[in-house]
Amino acid sequence: MASVSVSSRLNKAIHQHYMSLPQGDLCQVTYIWIDGSGEGLRNKTRTLEREPQGIEDIPEWNFDGSSTYQAEGSNSDMFLIPVAMFRDPFTLESNKLVLCEVLKYNRLPAESNLRSGCKKVMEEVKHYIPWFGMEQEYTLLGMDGRPYGWPQNGFPGPQGPYYCGVGADNAYGRDIMECHYKACLYSGVKICGTNAEVMPSQFEFQVGLCEGIEMGDHLWMARFLLHRVCEDFGVVATLDPKPMKGNWNGAGCHTNVSTKEMREEGGLQHIEQAIEKLSKRHSQHICVYDPHGGQDNIRRLTGLHETSSIHDFCFGVANRGASIRIPRQVAQEGKGYFEDRRPSANCDPYAVTGAIARTCLLGMEEEEEST
């Protein structure tokens, strides 16, 4: 029997009784932010007298940064700045989930607040109309740290039948995948698909199309929803890029990118120009494609299990062993998008999309100005 949390065994019928009580015109707003680890999410809830109609109706708040790896106890108050609002699929009614930026006591961005820098870049390149789509892979773990559904003293059969698989012997934890999908749809997250992945107990969901800063906002909220759904089921969703050593696939966050020019006739030449730019800054991108300067991704980007080597840059049509993949349909039609397969599952999407926009678009403008 897979190890599940103690909290998941509480009487859910009692919980539902209280959750179904009316709350009148009052509104619960849950503030969500990225903590000092750059990977973890925190949240707390307050009551507003009426349902907010937009992000401007939600007041700033604060929290103790010394308890989230973001400040020292002698000066620990941090500011929560609401930036994106979603419907709450857990408490329903008119209640909201609100993603926030974190500012320090001096109102400068916290070190883990990469959204602030990304937003500036996206403002500079907005005339390119950059679209992103990110493919978030994750692995379900029991409370004992083993992949959910794996034998206690052994391993499941080798990879092969699990990718997009069906049946109790192939799909471990489908309920979580489906509940998360519904929660995202209800909340307003731009989720566009989901599937079981190559390693058993591993899944993927896709978020997009999103323009500019919206990509990071929606992926972080989708991650929060994933962790909350898993909490209800008593299991853990890990974004570790290589949760199991050996002949098992890792977990990435493949990032699909296009601009208006790439999507129009003759767009392939603009895709190739962007890839050329990326090839010259491979090491810099690797450093921001996981939260630890590439140390997480080095376990995943080995050149095996549908990855490229972390040390080399390459691209190809329909090549899932490349750094950058050009989909076959894009090559045939001569327009569309490209896929950067290097970001790790635990990447910060603000860091990834900001770096891509900076290299591919701001770099292009700098060249044009110098000619």
C-alpha positions as CSV (number, residue, x, y, z in Angstrom):
1,M,0.0,0.0,0.0
2,A,1.4,3.4,-1.0
3,S,2.3,5.7,1.9
4,V,-0.2,8.6,2.2
5,S,-0.3,11.5,4.7
6,V,-2.1,11.4,8.0
7,S,-4.1,14.5,7.0
8,S,-5.6,12.8,4.0
9,R,-7.2,10.2,6.3
10,L,-9.3,12.8,8.2
11,N,-13.1,12.6,7.8
12,K,-13.8,14.4,4.6
13,A,-17.6,14.3,5.2
14,I,-17.1,16.5,8.3
15,H,-14.9,18.8,6.3
16,Q,-17.5,19.1,3.5
17,H,-20.2,20.1,6.0
18,Y,-18.3,23.2,7.0
19,M,-17.2,24.0,3.5
20,S,-20.8,24.1,2.3
21,L,-21.9,26.7,4.9
22,P,-23.0,30.0,3.2
23,Q,-20.7,33.0,3.6
24,G,-23.0,35.8,2.3
25,D,-21.3,38.6,0.5
26,L,-18.0,38.0,2.2
27,C,-15.1,36.7,0.1
28,Q,-12.0,34.6,1.1
29,V,-8.9,35.7,-0.7
30,T,-5.9,33.4,-0.6
31,Y,-2.5,35.2,-1.2
32,I,0.1,32.9,-2.8
33,W,3.8,33.7,-3.2
34,I,7.2,32.1,-4.0
35,D,9.4,31.6,-0.9
36,G,13.1,32.2,-0.5
37,S,14.0,28.8,-1.9
38,G,12.8,29.9,-5.3
39,E,10.9,26.7,-5.6
40,G,8.4,26.5,-2.7
41,L,5.0,28.2,-2.5
42,R,3.4,29.7,0.5
43,N,-0.2,31.0,1.1
44,K,-2.4,32.6,3.6
45,T,-6.0,33.7,3.5
46,R,-7.9,36.9,4.6
47,T,-11.6,38.0,4.4
48,L,-12.7,40.9,2.1
49,E,-16.2,42.4,2.5
50,R,-17.1,41.9,-1.1
51,E,-16.0,40.0,-4.1
52,P,-13.1,41.7,-5.9
53,Q,-13.8,42.5,-9.5
54,G,-10.2,42.9,-10.5
55,I,-6.7,42.7,-9.2
56,E,-6.9,46.4,-8.3
57,D,-9.6,45.6,-5.7
58,I,-7.2,43.4,-3.7
59,P,-5.1,45.2,-1.1
60,E,-1.5,44.6,-0.4
61,W,-0.6,42.4,2.6
62,N,2.4,41.4,4.5
63,F,4.1,38.3,6.1
64,D,7.0,37.2,8.2
65,G,9.9,36.7,5.8
66,S,12.1,35.2,8.5
67,S,9.9,32.0,8.4
68,T,10.1,31.7,4.6
69,Y,13.9,32.0,4.0
70,Q,13.4,35.6,2.9
71,A,14.4,37.9,5.8
72,E,16.0,38.0,9.2
73,G,13.9,38.1,12.4
74,S,15.1,41.6,13.3
75,N,13.6,43.0,10.1
76,S,11.2,40.4,8.8
77,D,8.1,42.2,7.4
78,M,7.7,41.6,3.7
79,F,5.1,43.0,1.3
80,L,2.7,40.9,-0.8
81,I,1.8,42.7,-4.0
82,P,-1.2,41.1,-5.8
83,V,-0.5,40.6,-9.6
84,A,-2.9,37.9,-10.9
85,M,-6.3,36.7,-9.7
86,F,-7.9,33.3,-10.2
87,R,-11.1,31.5,-9.0
88,D,-10.7,29.3,-6.0
89,P,-11.6,25.6,-6.8
90,F,-11.3,24.5,-3.2
91,T,-13.6,26.9,-1.3
92,L,-15.7,27.8,-4.3
93,E,-18.4,30.6,-4.0
94,S,-16.9,34.0,-4.9
95,N,-13.5,33.2,-3.3
96,K,-10.2,33.9,-5.0
97,L,-6.6,32.8,-5.3
98,V,-4.2,35.7,-5.8
99,L,-0.6,35.3,-7.0
100,C,1.7,37.9,-5.5
101,E,5.1,39.4,-5.9
102,V,7.2,39.8,-2.8
103,L,8.9,43.1,-1.9
104,K,11.4,43.7,0.9
105,Y,11.0,46.3,3.7
106,N,12.5,48.9,1.3
107,R,10.0,47.9,-1.4
108,L,12.7,46.5,-3.7
109,P,12.0,43.0,-5.1
110,A,13.0,40.1,-2.9
111,E,15.9,38.0,-4.2
112,S,13.4,35.2,-5.1
113,N,11.1,37.6,-7.0
114,L,12.2,37.0,-10.5
115,R,8.9,38.2,-11.9
116,S,9.9,41.8,-11.5
117,G,12.9,41.5,-13.9
118,C,10.9,39.3,-16.3
119,K,8.1,41.9,-16.5
120,K,10.5,44.6,-17.5
121,V,11.9,42.4,-20.3
122,M,8.4,41.5,-21.5
123,E,7.5,45.2,-21.7
124,E,10.5,45.9,-23.9
125,V,9.6,43.1,-26.3
126,K,5.8,43.2,-26.3
127,H,5.7,44.5,-29.9
128,Y,7.0,41.1,-31.0
129,I,3.9,39.6,-29.4
130,P,5.8,36.7,-27.8
131,W,3.8,33.6,-27.1
132,F,4.9,30.8,-24.7
133,G,3.7,27.4,-23.8
134,M,5.4,25.3,-21.0
135,E,5.1,21.5,-20.5
136,Q,5.4,20.9,-16.8
137,E,6.5,17.3,-15.9
138,Y,6.2,16.1,-12.3
139,T,6.4,12.9,-10.3
140,L,4.0,11.6,-7.6
141,L,5.7,10.4,-4.4
142,G,4.3,8.6,-1.4
143,M,5.1,10.1,2.1
144,D,7.9,7.5,2.3
145,G,9.6,9.3,-0.7
146,R,9.1,6.4,-3.1
147,P,7.3,7.1,-6.4
148,Y,3.6,6.5,-5.8
149,G,2.5,3.0,-6.6
150,W,6.0,1.5,-7.0
151,P,6.8,-1.7,-5.2
152,Q,8.2,-1.2,-1.7
153,N,11.2,-3.4,-2.2
154,G,11.7,-3.3,-5.9
155,F,10.8,-1.6,-9.2
156,P,8.0,-1.6,-11.7
157,G,8.5,-3.0,-15.2
158,P,10.8,-1.1,-17.5
159,Q,9.7,2.0,-19.3
160,G,7.6,1.5,-22.4
161,P,3.9,1.0,-21.5
162,Y,3.4,4.0,-19.3
163,Y,3.6,7.0,-21.6
164,C,-0.1,8.0,-22.3
165,G,-0.9,4.5,-20.9
166,V,-4.2,3.2,-19.7
167,G,-5.0,0.5,-17.2
168,A,-4.3,-0.1,-13.5
169,D,-0.9,-1.7,-14.3
170,N,0.2,1.3,-16.4
171,A,-1.3,4.5,-14.9
172,Y,-0.4,5.2,-11.2
173,G,-2.4,8.2,-9.8
174,R,-4.6,9.2,-12.7
175,D,-7.2,10.6,-10.3
176,I,-4.7,13.3,-9.3
177,M,-3.9,14.3,-12.9
178,E,-7.6,14.6,-13.7
179,C,-8.6,16.5,-10.6
180,H,-5.7,18.9,-11.1
181,Y,-6.8,19.5,-14.7
182,K,-10.4,20.3,-13.6
183,A,-9.1,22.6,-10.8
184,C,-7.0,24.6,-13.4
185,L,-9.9,24.9,-15.8
186,Y,-12.2,26.1,-13.0
187,S,-9.7,28.6,-11.7
188,G,-8.9,30.2,-15.1
189,V,-5.4,28.8,-15.5
190,K,-4.7,28.5,-19.2
191,I,-4.1,24.7,-19.1
192,C,-4.3,23.2,-22.5
193,G,-3.6,19.5,-21.9
194,T,-2.2,16.7,-19.8
195,N,-0.8,13.1,-20.1
196,A,0.9,10.3,-18.3
197,E,4.7,10.4,-18.9
198,V,7.4,7.8,-19.7
199,M,8.3,6.9,-16.1
200,P,5.5,5.3,-14.1
201,S,4.0,7.8,-11.5
202,Q,5.2,10.7,-13.7
203,F,2.8,13.0,-15.5
204,E,2.8,16.2,-17.5
205,F,0.5,19.2,-18.0
206,Q,0.8,22.0,-20.5
207,V,0.0,25.6,-19.9
208,G,-0.4,28.1,-22.7
209,L,-0.7,29.8,-25.0
210,C,0.3,32.8,-22.8
211,E,1.7,36.1,-23.9
212,G,4.6,37.7,-22.1
213,I,4.5,37.7,-18.3
214,E,1.3,35.8,-18.2
215,M,3.3,32.6,-18.8
216,G,5.0,32.6,-15.5
217,D,1.8,33.7,-13.6
218,H,-0.2,30.8,-15.0
219,L,2.4,28.2,-14.5
220,W,3.1,29.1,-10.9
221,M,-0.6,29.1,-10.2
222,A,-0.9,25.7,-11.9
223,R,1.9,24.4,-9.6
224,F,0.1,25.7,-6.5
225,L,-3.1,23.9,-7.6
226,L,-1.1,20.7,-8.2
227,H,0.4,20.8,-4.7
228,R,-3.0,21.5,-3.1
229,V,-4.7,18.7,-5.0
230,C,-1.9,16.3,-4.0
231,E,-2.3,17.4,-0.4
232,D,-6.0,16.3,-0.5
233,F,-4.9,12.9,-1.8
234,G,-2.1,12.6,0.7
235,V,0.8,12.3,-1.7
236,V,3.6,14.7,-2.8
237,A,4.2,16.1,-6.3
238,T,8.0,16.6,-6.8
239,L,9.4,18.7,-9.6
240,D,12.9,17.2,-9.1
241,P,14.4,16.9,-12.6
242,K,15.8,13.4,-11.8
243,P,13.8,11.8,-9.0
244,M,15.0,8.3,-9.7
245,K,18.5,7.3,-10.6
246,G,19.1,4.7,-13.3
247,N,17.3,3.9,-16.5
248,W,14.3,6.2,-15.8
249,N,13.4,9.4,-17.5
250,G,13.9,12.7,-15.8
251,A,11.4,15.6,-15.6
252,G,11.7,18.8,-17.6
253,C,9.7,21.9,-18.4
254,H,10.0,22.1,-22.2
255,T,9.3,25.7,-23.3
256,N,7.6,26.5,-26.6
257,V,8.3,29.9,-28.1
258,S,7.1,32.0,-31.0
259,T,6.8,35.6,-32.0
260,K,4.4,37.2,-34.5
261,E,7.1,37.1,-37.2
262,M,7.7,33.4,-36.5
263,R,4.0,32.6,-36.9
264,E,3.7,34.3,-40.2
265,E,4.7,33.2,-43.7
266,G,8.5,32.8,-43.9
267,G,8.7,32.6,-40.1
268,L,11.2,29.7,-40.2
269,Q,14.0,32.1,-40.9
270,H,13.1,34.0,-37.7
271,I,13.1,30.8,-35.8
272,E,16.5,29.9,-37.1
273,Q,17.8,33.3,-36.2
274,A,16.6,32.9,-32.6
275,I,18.2,29.5,-32.4
276,E,21.5,30.9,-33.6
277,K,21.2,33.5,-30.8
278,L,20.5,30.8,-28.2
279,S,23.5,28.7,-29.4
280,K,25.9,31.5,-28.5
281,R,24.5,31.8,-24.9
282,H,24.1,28.1,-24.0
283,S,26.0,28.2,-20.8
284,Q,24.2,31.3,-19.6
285,H,20.8,29.7,-20.2
286,I,21.8,26.5,-18.4
287,C,22.6,28.6,-15.4
288,V,19.1,30.0,-15.1
289,Y,17.2,26.9,-16.3
290,D,17.1,25.4,-12.8
291,P,17.2,27.2,-9.4
292,H,20.7,26.0,-8.6
293,G,22.8,27.3,-11.5
294,G,22.6,24.1,-13.5
295,Q,23.4,21.7,-10.7
296,D,19.9,20.2,-10.8
297,N,19.9,19.8,-14.6
298,I,23.3,18.1,-14.7
299,R,21.6,15.0,-13.4
300,R,19.0,15.1,-16.1
301,L,20.7,16.5,-19.3
302,T,22.9,13.5,-19.9
303,G,22.3,12.9,-23.6
304,L,20.1,9.9,-22.6
305,H,16.4,9.5,-21.9
306,E,15.2,12.0,-24.6
307,T,17.7,14.8,-23.5
308,S,20.7,16.6,-24.9
309,S,24.0,16.8,-23.1
310,I,24.2,19.8,-20.7
311,H,27.7,20.5,-22.1
312,D,26.6,20.9,-25.8
313,F,24.1,22.8,-27.8
314,C,22.3,21.3,-30.8
315,F,19.0,21.6,-32.6
316,G,17.1,19.5,-35.1
317,V,13.7,18.8,-36.7
318,A,11.6,16.5,-34.6
319,N,14.7,15.6,-32.5
320,R,13.8,15.0,-28.8
321,G,17.5,14.5,-28.1
322,A,18.3,18.0,-29.1
323,S,18.6,21.2,-27.0
324,I,16.1,22.9,-29.4
325,R,13.5,21.0,-31.3
326,I,11.8,22.4,-34.4
327,P,8.5,20.4,-34.8
328,R,8.2,18.6,-38.1
329,Q,5.0,20.4,-39.0
330,V,6.8,23.7,-38.5
331,A,9.6,22.7,-40.8
332,Q,7.1,21.6,-43.4
333,E,5.0,24.7,-43.2
334,G,7.9,27.1,-42.9
335,K,6.4,28.9,-39.8
336,G,5.4,28.4,-36.3
337,Y,7.4,27.9,-33.1
338,F,10.4,26.2,-31.5
339,E,10.8,24.1,-28.4
340,D,13.6,24.7,-25.9
341,R,14.0,21.3,-24.2
342,R,16.6,22.3,-21.6
343,P,14.6,23.9,-18.7
344,S,14.3,21.6,-15.7
345,A,11.0,20.7,-14.1
346,N,11.8,22.9,-11.1
347,C,12.8,25.9,-13.2
348,D,11.4,29.4,-12.5
349,P,9.3,30.2,-15.6
350,Y,10.0,33.9,-15.1
351,A,13.7,33.2,-15.4
352,V,13.3,30.9,-18.4
353,T,11.0,33.1,-20.5
354,G,12.9,36.2,-19.5
355,A,16.2,34.7,-20.6
356,I,14.7,33.5,-23.9
357,A,13.1,36.9,-24.6
358,R,16.3,38.7,-23.7
359,T,18.5,36.5,-25.9
360,C,16.3,36.1,-28.9
361,L,14.6,39.5,-29.0
362,L,16.6,42.1,-27.2
363,G,19.7,40.6,-28.7
364,M,18.2,41.0,-32.2
365,E,17.4,44.7,-31.5
366,E,20.9,45.4,-30.3
367,E,22.3,43.9,-33.5
368,E,19.9,46.0,-35.7
369,E,20.9,49.2,-33.9
370,S,24.6,48.5,-34.4
371,T,24.2,48.0,-38.2
